[in-house]
Protein backbone atom coordinates (compact mmCIF):
# COMPACT_ATOMS: atom_id res chain seq x y z
CA UNK A 1 0.00 0.00 0.00
CA UNK A 2 1.32 3.48 -0.80
CA UNK A 3 2.47 5.55 2.16
CA UNK A 4 0.85 8.92 2.69
CA UNK A 5 1.94 12.17 4.35
CA UNK A 6 -0.08 13.31 7.34
CA UNK A 7 0.21 16.98 8.30
CA UNK A 8 -1.08 18.00 11.74
CA UNK A 9 -1.21 21.72 12.50
CA UNK A 10 -2.80 23.73 15.24
CA UNK A 11 -2.44 25.96 18.26
CA UNK A 12 0.02 25.23 21.06
CA UNK A 13 -0.74 22.38 23.46
CA UNK A 14 -3.60 20.96 21.41
CA UNK A 15 -2.20 17.46 21.81
CA UNK A 16 -0.85 17.32 18.26
CA UNK A 17 2.32 15.49 19.20
CA UNK A 18 0.52 12.92 21.37
CA UNK A 19 -1.81 11.86 18.60
CA UNK A 20 0.88 12.18 15.91
CA UNK A 21 3.08 9.69 17.81
CA UNK A 22 0.17 7.26 18.26
CA UNK A 23 -0.74 7.38 14.57
CA UNK A 24 2.89 7.05 13.42
CA UNK A 25 3.47 4.03 15.70
CA UNK A 26 0.25 2.41 14.57
CA UNK A 27 1.06 2.81 10.88
CA UNK A 28 4.81 2.22 11.17
CA UNK A 29 5.43 5.74 9.88
CA UNK A 30 8.10 8.25 10.90
CA UNK A 31 6.99 10.95 13.34
CA UNK A 32 8.63 14.37 13.08
CA UNK A 33 8.04 17.01 15.76
CA UNK A 34 8.78 20.22 13.84
CA UNK A 35 8.19 22.34 16.97
CA UNK A 36 11.09 20.52 18.64
CA UNK A 37 13.35 21.90 15.91
CA UNK A 38 12.30 25.52 16.60
CA UNK A 39 12.72 24.79 20.31
CA UNK A 40 16.23 23.40 19.74
CA UNK A 41 17.28 26.55 17.84
CA UNK A 42 15.87 28.65 20.70
CA UNK A 43 17.78 26.58 23.25
CA UNK A 44 20.97 27.09 21.22
CA UNK A 45 20.38 30.87 21.26
CA UNK A 46 19.89 30.79 25.04
CA UNK A 47 23.00 28.73 25.62
CA UNK A 48 25.11 31.04 23.48
CA UNK A 49 23.94 34.27 25.11
CA UNK A 50 21.88 35.48 22.13
CA UNK A 51 18.77 35.32 24.30
CA UNK A 52 18.65 36.61 27.86
CA UNK A 53 15.83 38.11 29.88
CA UNK A 54 14.40 40.97 27.76
CA UNK A 55 17.21 40.62 25.21
CA UNK A 56 17.28 38.84 21.88
CA UNK A 57 20.10 39.28 19.37
CA UNK A 58 18.40 37.91 16.27
CA UNK A 59 21.28 38.92 13.95
CA UNK A 60 23.80 36.93 15.98
CA UNK A 61 21.52 33.90 15.89
CA UNK A 62 21.09 34.18 12.11
CA UNK A 63 24.87 34.53 11.66
CA UNK A 64 25.33 31.33 13.68
CA UNK A 65 22.65 29.20 12.02
CA UNK A 66 25.35 27.37 10.06
CA UNK A 67 26.71 26.06 13.37
CA UNK A 68 23.41 24.45 14.32
CA UNK A 69 22.76 20.83 13.41
CA UNK A 70 19.48 19.28 14.45
CA UNK A 71 18.85 15.57 14.19
CA UNK A 72 16.42 12.95 15.48
CA UNK A 73 17.27 9.54 16.91
CA UNK A 74 14.63 6.92 17.59
CA UNK A 75 14.45 5.87 21.24
CA UNK A 76 12.90 2.37 21.33
CA UNK A 77 12.02 2.69 25.04
CA UNK A 78 10.01 5.85 24.46
CA UNK A 79 8.70 4.80 21.05
CA UNK A 80 9.60 8.05 19.29
CA UNK A 81 12.60 9.95 17.96
CA UNK A 82 14.26 12.35 20.37
CA UNK A 83 15.76 15.63 19.21
CA UNK A 84 19.51 16.27 19.21
CA UNK A 85 21.24 19.64 18.98
CA UNK A 86 24.79 19.33 17.62
CA UNK A 87 24.75 15.63 18.59
CA UNK A 88 23.55 16.23 22.15
CA UNK A 89 20.16 14.95 23.31
CA UNK A 90 18.11 18.03 24.28
CA UNK A 91 14.67 16.40 24.32
CA UNK A 92 14.00 17.44 27.94
CA UNK A 93 15.75 20.79 28.02
CA UNK A 94 13.74 22.20 25.11
CA UNK A 95 10.37 21.59 26.83
CA UNK A 96 10.75 24.14 29.65
CA UNK A 97 8.51 27.19 29.98
CA UNK A 98 11.64 29.32 29.58
CA UNK A 99 12.18 27.96 26.05
CA UNK A 100 8.44 28.28 25.34
CA UNK A 101 8.62 31.96 26.30
CA UNK A 102 11.11 32.71 23.50
CA UNK A 103 10.40 30.11 20.83
CA UNK A 104 7.73 32.03 18.92
CA UNK A 105 10.07 35.02 18.57
CA UNK A 106 12.74 32.74 17.11
CA UNK A 107 10.17 31.09 14.83
CA UNK A 108 9.28 34.47 13.31
CA UNK A 109 12.73 34.75 11.69
CA UNK A 110 12.60 33.82 7.99
CA UNK A 111 16.20 32.52 7.90
CA UNK A 112 15.40 30.13 10.74
CA UNK A 113 12.23 28.93 9.02
CA UNK A 114 14.01 28.46 5.70
CA UNK A 115 16.66 26.24 7.27
CA UNK A 116 14.19 24.13 9.23
CA UNK A 117 11.56 23.81 6.48
CA UNK A 118 14.23 22.52 4.10
CA UNK A 119 15.22 19.83 6.59
CA UNK A 120 11.57 18.96 7.30
CA UNK A 121 10.85 18.52 3.59
CA UNK A 122 13.92 16.31 3.30
CA UNK A 123 12.82 14.16 6.27
CA UNK A 124 9.40 13.64 4.69
CA UNK A 125 10.32 13.26 1.05
CA UNK A 126 9.72 9.48 0.94
CA UNK A 127 6.20 9.77 2.40
CA UNK A 128 5.14 7.59 5.33
CA UNK A 129 5.52 10.53 7.69
CA UNK A 130 3.39 12.20 10.33
CA UNK A 131 4.60 15.74 11.01
CA UNK A 132 3.08 18.22 13.44
CA UNK A 133 3.57 21.98 13.65
CA UNK A 134 2.07 25.26 12.51
CA UNK A 135 2.76 25.40 8.76
CA UNK A 136 2.99 21.75 7.76
CA UNK A 137 -0.19 21.60 5.67
CA UNK A 138 0.30 25.10 4.25
CA UNK A 139 4.05 25.41 3.57
CA UNK A 140 6.07 22.28 4.32
CA UNK A 141 3.79 19.69 2.68
CA UNK A 142 1.06 21.57 0.79
CA UNK A 143 0.31 18.34 -1.08
CA UNK A 144 -0.06 16.13 2.01
CA UNK A 145 -2.79 13.54 1.46
CA UNK A 146 -4.29 14.15 4.91
CA UNK A 147 -4.25 17.48 6.74
CA UNK A 148 -5.62 17.99 10.23
CA UNK A 149 -6.06 21.22 12.15
CA UNK A 150 -6.36 20.80 15.93
CA UNK A 151 -8.04 23.30 18.22
CA UNK A 152 -9.21 23.54 21.83
CA UNK A 153 -9.96 26.44 24.15
CA UNK A 154 -6.89 28.24 25.52
CA UNK A 155 -7.88 27.35 29.10
CA UNK A 156 -8.11 23.64 28.25
CA UNK A 157 -4.74 23.79 26.52
CA UNK A 158 -3.08 25.69 29.38
CA UNK A 159 -4.42 23.13 31.90
CA UNK A 160 -2.94 20.28 29.85
CA UNK A 161 0.44 21.99 29.48
CA UNK A 162 0.50 23.02 33.17
CA UNK A 163 -0.02 19.37 34.24
CA UNK A 164 2.75 18.22 31.85
CA UNK A 165 5.24 20.75 33.22
CA UNK A 166 4.39 19.95 36.84
CA UNK A 167 4.80 16.22 36.08
CA UNK A 168 8.27 17.03 34.70
CA UNK A 169 9.17 18.71 37.99
CA UNK A 170 9.07 22.34 36.79
CA UNK A 171 7.95 25.06 39.18
CA UNK A 172 5.37 27.03 37.19
CA UNK A 173 2.01 28.63 37.80
CA UNK A 174 -1.12 27.98 35.75
CA UNK A 175 -1.36 31.73 35.04
CA UNK A 176 2.17 31.84 33.57
CA UNK A 177 1.40 28.85 31.33
CA UNK A 178 -1.89 30.37 30.15
CA UNK A 179 -0.12 33.65 29.37
CA UNK A 180 2.50 31.78 27.34
CA UNK A 181 -0.11 29.79 25.41
CA UNK A 182 -2.04 32.97 24.54
CA UNK A 183 1.08 34.95 23.61
CA UNK A 184 2.34 32.17 21.33
CA UNK A 185 -1.10 31.86 19.69
CA UNK A 186 -0.93 35.58 18.93
CA UNK A 187 2.62 35.64 17.55
CA UNK A 188 2.22 32.38 15.61
CA UNK A 189 -1.02 33.55 13.97
CA UNK A 190 0.11 37.08 13.16
CA UNK A 191 3.70 36.66 11.96
CA UNK A 192 4.51 37.55 8.37
CA UNK A 193 6.32 34.39 7.33
CA UNK A 194 4.18 31.21 7.29
CA UNK A 195 1.63 32.18 9.95
CA UNK A 196 -0.35 29.48 11.68
CA UNK A 197 -3.42 28.97 9.51
CA UNK A 198 -5.78 26.16 8.65
CA UNK A 199 -5.07 24.91 5.14
CA UNK A 200 -8.18 25.10 2.94
CA UNK A 201 -8.31 21.33 2.67
CA UNK A 202 -7.54 20.58 6.34
CA UNK A 203 -10.07 18.86 8.59
CA UNK A 204 -10.61 20.73 11.85
CA UNK A 205 -10.74 18.75 15.08
CA UNK A 206 -11.73 20.48 18.32
CA UNK A 207 -10.58 18.15 21.08
CA UNK A 208 -11.64 20.30 24.08
CA UNK A 209 -13.98 17.54 25.17
CA UNK A 210 -12.36 14.51 23.55
CA UNK A 211 -10.50 11.74 25.31
CA UNK A 212 -7.25 10.36 23.85
CA UNK A 213 -8.85 7.12 22.63
CA UNK A 214 -11.76 8.92 20.99
CA UNK A 215 -9.35 11.31 19.27
CA UNK A 216 -7.14 8.46 18.05
CA UNK A 217 -10.15 6.51 16.72
CA UNK A 218 -11.52 9.54 14.90
CA UNK A 219 -8.19 10.32 13.24
CA UNK A 220 -7.51 6.67 12.34
CA UNK A 221 -10.90 6.65 10.63
CA UNK A 222 -9.80 9.63 8.52
CA UNK A 223 -6.49 7.91 7.78
CA UNK A 224 -8.27 4.76 6.57
CA UNK A 225 -10.54 6.76 4.27
CA UNK A 226 -7.51 8.61 2.88
CA UNK A 227 -5.54 5.39 2.36
CA UNK A 228 -8.47 3.83 0.47
CA UNK A 229 -8.39 6.75 -1.97
CA UNK A 230 -4.74 6.03 -2.87
CA UNK A 231 -4.03 3.87 -5.90
O1 LIG B 1 4.09 21.65 21.77
P1 LIG B 1 3.62 23.07 21.66
O2 LIG B 1 2.24 23.11 21.19
O3 LIG B 1 3.89 23.88 22.86
O4 LIG B 1 4.48 23.79 20.54
P2 LIG B 1 5.58 23.20 19.60
O5 LIG B 1 4.94 22.34 18.55
O6 LIG B 1 6.67 22.60 20.41
O7 LIG B 1 6.12 24.50 18.86
C1 LIG B 1 6.80 25.52 19.58
C2 LIG B 1 6.77 26.81 18.77
O8 LIG B 1 7.54 26.63 17.58
C3 LIG B 1 5.41 27.30 18.29
O9 LIG B 1 4.71 28.09 19.25
C4 LIG B 1 5.79 28.11 17.05
O10 LIG B 1 6.18 29.42 17.40
C5 LIG B 1 6.98 27.37 16.51
N1 LIG B 1 6.67 26.47 15.39
C6 LIG B 1 6.53 27.00 14.13
O11 LIG B 1 6.61 28.22 13.96
N2 LIG B 1 6.33 26.20 13.06
C7 LIG B 1 6.23 24.87 13.20
N3 LIG B 1 6.06 24.10 12.13
C8 LIG B 1 6.33 24.30 14.48
C9 LIG B 1 6.53 25.13 15.57
Boltz pocket constraint, residues with backbone or C-beta under 6 A from the ligand:
constraints:
  - pocket:
      binder: B
      contacts: [[A, 11], [A, 12], [A, 13], [A, 14], [A, 17], [A, 34], [A, 35], [A, 36], [A, 38], [A, 39], [A, 103], [A, 104], [A, 105], [A, 107], [A, 132], [A, 133], [A, 134], [A, 135], [A, 136], [A, 184], [A, 188], [A, 194]]
      max_distance: 6.0
